[in-house]
Amino acid sequence: MAGPRSHHDVVIRERTATDDEAIRRLNDLAFGGTFESTLVEDLRAALLDAVELAAVDDGRIVGHILFSALTTMIDDEAVPALSLAPMSVHPDRQRSGIGSALLRAGLALAAQREWQAVIVLGHPDYYPRFGFSAELASRLDAPFSGEAFMALELVDGALEGKDGLVIYPPAFRIAS
């Protein structure tokens, strides 16, 4: 029996509309419910999807990541920022580097498209290896806090200032 396949067979590319049903199934499977797939569809419908990538192996979507525009203010000035949510990898391909490859490619594309920061609510043992910091996010007034709420500056100093505010769009279904 062969061991887990590596991510080296996987192509990371931008999502196309023909991927949408496979992405929905992947998110439902990876998260065990429909919240994340509904979130993806609602963010697309609101035209907030800014960077969306699929990991494809032999014609099959095995991973997905979405970065969406996120209202972020520092000292009453808008900062071009993104929310990273969701990121999914097929259960039989997890821990093979696909998520890391999606994240690195997504961050590179976000920087290329001149976004200045990324905010994530995620695993505190995973995201810091990519530069995300709970300390940086702690300066932001947001519905989340603690070690799982993290931020990453794509442009040095983008989140510096006295007063920071993050407002999530309705698609996230966060009670205010």
Secondary structure as GFF3:
##gff-version 3
##sequence-region A 1 176
A	DSSP	three_ten_helix	7	9	.	.	.	ID=ss1
A	DSSP	beta_strand	11	14	.	.	.	ID=ss2
A	DSSP	three_ten_helix	17	19	.	.	.	ID=ss3
A	DSSP	alpha_helix	20	31	.	.	.	ID=ss4
A	DSSP	alpha_helix	35	45	.	.	.	ID=ss5
A	DSSP	beta_strand	49	57	.	.	.	ID=ss6
A	DSSP	beta_strand	60	74	.	.	.	ID=ss7
A	DSSP	beta_strand	77	78	.	.	.	ID=ss8
A	DSSP	beta_strand	81	89	.	.	.	ID=ss9
A	DSSP	three_ten_helix	91	93	.	.	.	ID=ss10
A	DSSP	alpha_helix	98	112	.	.	.	ID=ss11
A	DSSP	beta_strand	117	121	.	.	.	ID=ss12
A	DSSP	three_ten_helix	127	130	.	.	.	ID=ss13
A	DSSP	alpha_helix	134	137	.	.	.	ID=ss14
A	DSSP	beta_strand	140	141	.	.	.	ID=ss15
A	DSSP	beta_strand	149	153	.	.	.	ID=ss16
A	DSSP	beta_strand	164	167	.	.	.	ID=ss17
A	DSSP	three_ten_helix	170	172	.	.	.	ID=ss18
###
